[in-house]
Amino acid sequence: MSLGALAVQLSPFTISKSLIRKRAPGDPRKVNALDRTAIGWHSRVALELSLAGTTLAVALPAVIDWLDVGENFATLLEDAIVLGEAVAADGLLNTIVKYAVRRPLPEVYAGQAPELEKSPRGYRAFFSGHVSATASLALSAAITLRLRHPQLKWPFIASGALISVVAFGRVFAGKHFWTDVITGAVVGATSAFGFARLHRRGHGWKPAHRW
């Protein structure tokens, strides 16, 4: 499943010009009141923070899992499969929705990215892939830890903080609207909890080291 989902996610990039036609973004006044507040932001610092947060979400789950279970490679593999399935499903849905909706980026509406106005990359705002991937990765890791160590509270707190940093960063960087990042967080979280529940029903996770 993961490989198939990855193939679907990558294939649109090779034919994006035919999937997303070049067009004018439209009148910003027609954007809903909440999302309209995102038009005009163009922070480089926010962009870097959002990218750093997404990178942490990719790297930290493997590190934390290794610290938790040590060299128990069977358990590490099982956890990696659960995380990989959640991220693949999330990415698959994100790719399909982006190319179906073709929503202009806020910075395209604001005229802050003329190079994107006539590019397919300028019309992939809904929904945020960075936020959905971060939510899927971070919450998959948090769920795994809590299933092994029910007494822990910090995994979900840390995950929520990381998702928030990425979400606010994408908005203030001009890359997404509020509804883009909210939807991304919901989709990523649903994927994480869904696959964790699916695998837990099958055979569950066994406790490893205690934190």
C-alpha positions in Angstrom: 0.0 0.0 0.0 2.7 2.4 1.0 4.6 2.0 -2.3 1.4 2.4 -4.3 0.5 5.6 -2.4 3.9 7.0 -2.9 3.7 6.4 -6.7 0.3 8.2 -6.8 1.8 11.1 -4.8 4.8 11.5 -7.1 3.1 11.0 -10.5 1.2 14.3 -10.5 4.5 16.3 -10.4 5.5 14.9 -13.8 2.2 15.9 -15.4 1.2 18.9 -13.2 0.9 21.3 -16.1 -2.0 19.2 -17.5 -3.6 18.6 -14.1 -3.5 22.3 -13.0 -4.2 24.8 -15.7 -2.6 28.3 -15.4 -5.2 30.8 -14.4 -5.6 34.1 -12.5 -6.2 33.6 -8.8 -9.3 35.7 -8.6 -10.7 38.3 -6.3 -9.3 38.1 -2.8 -12.6 39.7 -1.5 -14.4 36.5 -2.5 -12.3 34.5 0.0 -14.1 33.7 3.2 -13.6 36.1 6.2 -11.4 33.8 8.2 -9.0 32.9 5.3 -8.9 36.4 4.1 -6.8 37.4 7.1 -4.1 35.1 5.8 -3.6 37.1 2.6 -0.7 39.4 2.8 1.6 37.5 5.2 5.0 36.6 3.7 7.3 35.9 6.5 10.6 34.2 5.8 11.2 33.4 9.4 7.7 31.7 9.6 8.6 29.7 6.5 11.9 28.5 8.0 10.2 27.5 11.2 7.5 25.5 9.4 10.2 23.7 7.4 12.2 23.0 10.5 9.1 21.7 12.3 8.3 19.3 9.5 11.9 18.1 9.4 11.7 17.4 13.2 8.5 15.4 12.7 10.3 13.2 10.1 13.4 12.7 12.2 12.3 12.5 15.8 9.9 9.5 15.7 12.7 7.1 14.7 15.1 8.5 17.3 12.5 8.4 20.1 11.5 4.8 19.1 15.1 3.7 19.1 15.6 5.2 22.6 12.5 3.5 23.8 13.0 -0.1 22.5 16.7 -0.2 21.9 17.9 -2.7 19.3 14.6 -4.6 19.2 14.5 -4.6 15.5 11.3 -6.5 15.2 9.5 -3.8 17.2 11.3 -1.0 15.4 10.1 -2.5 12.1 6.5 -2.8 13.3 6.5 0.8 14.5 8.0 1.9 11.2 5.3 0.1 9.2 2.5 1.7 11.2 4.0 5.1 10.8 4.7 4.5 7.1 1.2 3.4 6.4 -0.3 6.4 8.2 1.9 8.9 6.3 1.3 7.2 2.9 -2.4 7.3 3.3 -2.3 10.9 4.4 0.0 11.9 1.5 -2.2 10.0 -1.0 -5.3 11.9 0.1 -3.4 15.2 0.2 -2.2 14.7 -3.4 -5.7 13.8 -4.7 -7.4 16.8 -3.0 -4.7 19.3 -4.0 -5.1 18.5 -7.7 -8.9 18.3 -7.5 -9.4 21.6 -5.7 -6.5 23.7 -7.2 -6.8 26.4 -4.7 -4.4 29.4 -5.1 -1.9 30.1 -2.4 -2.4 33.2 -0.3 0.8 34.7 -1.6 -0.6 34.3 -5.1 -3.7 36.1 -4.2 -1.6 38.9 -2.7 0.6 39.2 -5.8 3.7 38.4 -3.7 4.8 35.5 -5.8 4.6 36.4 -9.5 6.7 33.3 -10.4 3.9 31.1 -9.0 0.9 33.0 -10.4 1.3 31.1 -13.7 2.8 27.9 -12.3 0.9 24.8 -11.2 2.8 25.1 -7.8 0.8 28.3 -7.1 -2.5 26.4 -7.0 -1.9 23.7 -4.5 -3.0 25.4 -1.2 -5.8 23.0 0.0 -4.9 21.3 2.1 -1.6 21.8 3.7 0.7 18.8 3.1 3.3 20.0 5.6 0.8 20.2 8.4 -0.9 16.9 7.6 2.4 15.0 7.3 3.6 16.6 10.6 0.4 15.6 12.3 0.5 12.1 10.9 4.2 11.5 11.9 4.1 13.2 15.3 0.9 11.7 16.5 1.8 8.2 15.2 4.9 8.4 17.4 2.9 9.8 20.3 0.3 7.1 20.1 3.0 4.4 20.1 4.6 5.8 23.2 1.4 6.1 25.1 0.3 2.6 24.2 3.5 1.3 25.8 3.7 3.9 28.6 0.1 5.1 29.5 1.6 7.3 32.3 3.3 9.6 29.8 1.6 12.9 29.0 4.4 14.7 27.1 4.1 12.9 23.8 0.7 14.5 22.9 1.7 17.8 24.3 4.9 17.9 22.2 3.0 16.7 19.1 0.4 19.4 19.5 3.1 22.1 19.9 5.0 20.8 16.8 1.8 20.7 14.7 0.9 24.2 15.8 4.4 25.6 15.0 4.2 24.2 11.5 0.5 25.3 11.0 1.1 28.9 12.1 4.4 29.0 10.1 2.7 28.0 6.9 0.0 30.6 7.3 2.3 33.5 8.2 4.7 32.5 5.4 1.8 33.1 3.0 1.8 29.4 1.9 -1.7 28.4 3.3 -5.0 29.6 4.5 -6.3 28.8 8.0 -8.7 26.3 6.6 -5.8 24.6 4.8 -3.8 24.0 7.9 -6.8 23.1 10.1 -7.9 20.5 7.5 -4.3 19.2 7.2 -4.1 18.7 11.0 -7.4 16.9 11.1 -6.5 14.6 8.2 -3.1 13.8 9.5 -4.5 13.1 13.0 -7.2 10.8 11.6 -4.6 8.9 9.6 -2.4 8.4 12.6 -5.2 7.3 15.0 -6.8 5.1 12.3 -3.8 3.1 11.5 -2.7 2.8 15.2 -6.1 1.4 16.0 -6.0 -1.0 13.1 -2.7 -2.5 14.2 -3.6 -2.5 17.8 -6.7 -4.6 17.1 -4.5 -7.1 15.3 -1.8 -7.8 17.8 -1.1 -4.7 19.8 2.2 -3.3 21.1 4.2 -4.9 23.9 5.8 -2.7 26.5 9.5 -2.1 26.0 11.6 0.2 28.2 10.0 2.4 30.8 10.6 6.1 30.6 
